[in-house]
Amino acid sequence: MRLFHRNNAPCLCLIIMLQICLAPGQGVYGQQREAFIEVKLLMENFRFDEAILRIDRILASDTSNIELWMLRSKALSARYQFLEANDALARVVRSDSANIQAWYEMFNNYRQLGNKEMAVFSCKRIMALRPENRYFPLQLANFYYNHEDYESALETMTPLWRADTQNVYVNRQIGNCYNELKMADSAILYYTRALTLYPDDAVTVSRLINLYLKKKEFPVALMLASAYLNKDSLNSGILKLAGYCHYLMKDYKTAENYFLKSVEAGDDSRFVMKYLGLCYYKTENYALAEPRFRKAFSMDTTDAEVCFYCGVSAGRTMLLDSGLTMLKKTLTLLLPSESFLATLYMELASIYNSMDRSDTALSLLIKARETNPSNPDILFKIAYQYDYYLQAPDKALPWYLDFLQAAPEPAEPQVMTAQHISKSDYAKKRIPQISINKTRRHETPVK
């Protein structure tokens, strides 16, 4: 019995062809799905170079595959090739301008590249596509904050706060923005709101305490610290702020106790060591102060104040060599080098000359000479000051002579343009001219 009539043969051929095309792993679609799965596996195993090569082979014959362009951008981003990744994403958004994922990845890539303008543009495109979504405005606000554009961060964050005044993070971030903008009262308002919602936030408590300390409202700062320590007596950050508060209130013994508790809680930072040392110093316990100052100074060898107190404490406990070393080092930290100070005087002189205050400029050049007597260029500048600015060539003459005597001869001949001449050549040329003019003035008979 025949299963198929000969008239059904064309239909049978068509069914067979469809089965071949739709069979797993067969036909163009099946090959693309296999390739897509292969690329995904390569990327999951961090084999990004191989994944990109595989993607490029497929894209060479089919440039319209958005999924593969997205995968290519991810692989390139994983290799820190953010510009190239964004080129791939640009292909995606040209085909699908509403592709949120592509715009968001573009935003992240521009963040990595430090391209603020394009990062903002990408995020704002997403916000226009999803105006109801609060996640993306928050990302943009944080981006502004990280780039120290606090006003733009506030502008972006405020609508989020209006939509949800109970959001702890938004309240805290608005407080941070006002804090950075030195608007203490507004920062206090939003930090207080954040703490009302989440009282156990030690970071916000610390920032609020610091604001009250800056306003010199020590009792309020101390009240906040004490309230938090009643819940967590081992928080080293709050302990040291309580100690600092007592120190500012000149209650050095209580401050000392808080700083010691902070050390016991694991905080032996430069701040703690410095102010623990100062507590001992203020109560004339120099033997205990000196090692704390020494440790603080080892963490920041540019702190002249700590260096000074360390030297004094060492001297008062008869550690004379150590005290002398630290006090000498304090002088070095406080005073600029001779060459720098002389350069400063010379630059000031240049400005005063431009203001037609040549006498003041001369006095500054003399100070530069006294500060750094080994620099022969200063001799030339003084000579030139007398000669050109003060029109007193006779007074310039000895300074030119001293300059030539002090200036080292160049190791190789100096090549100068017609408009420029070396200081030595200028002095050698000018000295005989001044001498001749001086002689002529003396030889001219008085009528």
Phi, psi and omega in degrees: 000131180284136177276328183230137174282149181301334179290343179270002183302316179300321179295321179298318179297319181295319179297317180298316180296320179295320179297321179295315183292326185266354180297142180304132178080002182243154178078173184295313182298314180298321179296319180294320179295320178298316179297319180299315179296320179298316179297317179301317179296319178299317181289324177296335178260016175061028178261068190289324179299314180294322179299317181295318178299318180294318179298315183297326178296321180287317182294338179298331180254346181212094184276000186263003185280101184296321181301318180290324176296322177296315179296322179298318179296320179296317180295319179293321177297321179296336177265011180063025176261072190289326178296314179295323178298319180290333173298319178294319180292328177298325176296324181292310185288340173292325178276328184218089186291349180258017182282098184299317182299319179295315179297321182291319177294325176297317177302314180295321178294318178294327174300315180296325180280349182075020179269090186297315185300312183286329176296315179297317180301315182296316182292322179292329174297318179296316181298326177290326179284328182230068185296338182277348186272122183275347184296315186289319173300325179294321177297318179294317179299317178294324177297314177301316182299315181294337177263015176061025174262075190289329179293317178293324177298316178297317181299323180281327185279329186301316176299327177294321179294319179298324180287334181207089182288350182264009181280112183300313184298315181296316177301316181294318181293323175296319175301318178298319179297313179296325178298314180294330179276006179062031177255080192299316185297318178293320178299316179300318181302311185283327174297320179296319177298318180297319180289329176298324180279327182217086187293343185269014181277097184297325182296315180293321177301316180300315181293323179293318178300315181299322178295318178292327176295318178296327178278359181062028175264070189297319180300322180293317179300317181294323178297317179297316180296315182296320180298320180288320181293337174295334179265328182217090186284354183251012179284107187296325180296317179287325178301315182289330176291322176296318177299317180296322179298313178296324178298314180295334177273006178066022174263076191292326182292315178294320178300317179303315181299318180293320179294322177295321177295323178296320177296317179298330179278002174104010181251100174245042182292170180300319180300312182296315181296320181296311185280335171293318175300319180293326176298315178295320181297315182294334178261014175062029175261072190291330180296325177275334181289318188302311180295329178291317178296321181297317180294319178298320181291327179295337179274339177209095185280010175256000183277098183294326181296312179297319179300316179298309182297326177294317179296317179296315181297320178296315180298322183281352173249019175067021169270070195294316180297317179294317179299316180298317180299315184289323179290323175296321179295326178298318178299317179298321180290324185277328184258136177289162179294158181300317182294320180294316181296320178295318177299320178300314179299320182292321178293322175298318179299319180300318180292318179296325175298320179294337178266011181061035176243068188292327179296317178296320179299319179297317181297326178289323177293323176297319177297320178299319179296317179294326181287319183227075185292348182274357182265107183292337180299330179293324177300317180295318181297322178293317178301313181294326178298312177297316188289311189265309187280323184259357179052045179232072186297329180297322179286336179285330188306308181297330179288322174298317181296317178296323179296313181298326179289326184270334186287131178288146176288136179298142181295326179232152178301135181272131178268117182240149176280174180297331183275345184238144179220144182293158179300318182297315180295322179297315180297317180297326179283323187281326184302309179296327179297316180294317182298317181296314180298323180293318179296316181298322180295322180288330182277341181292119181294143179278125182276000000 
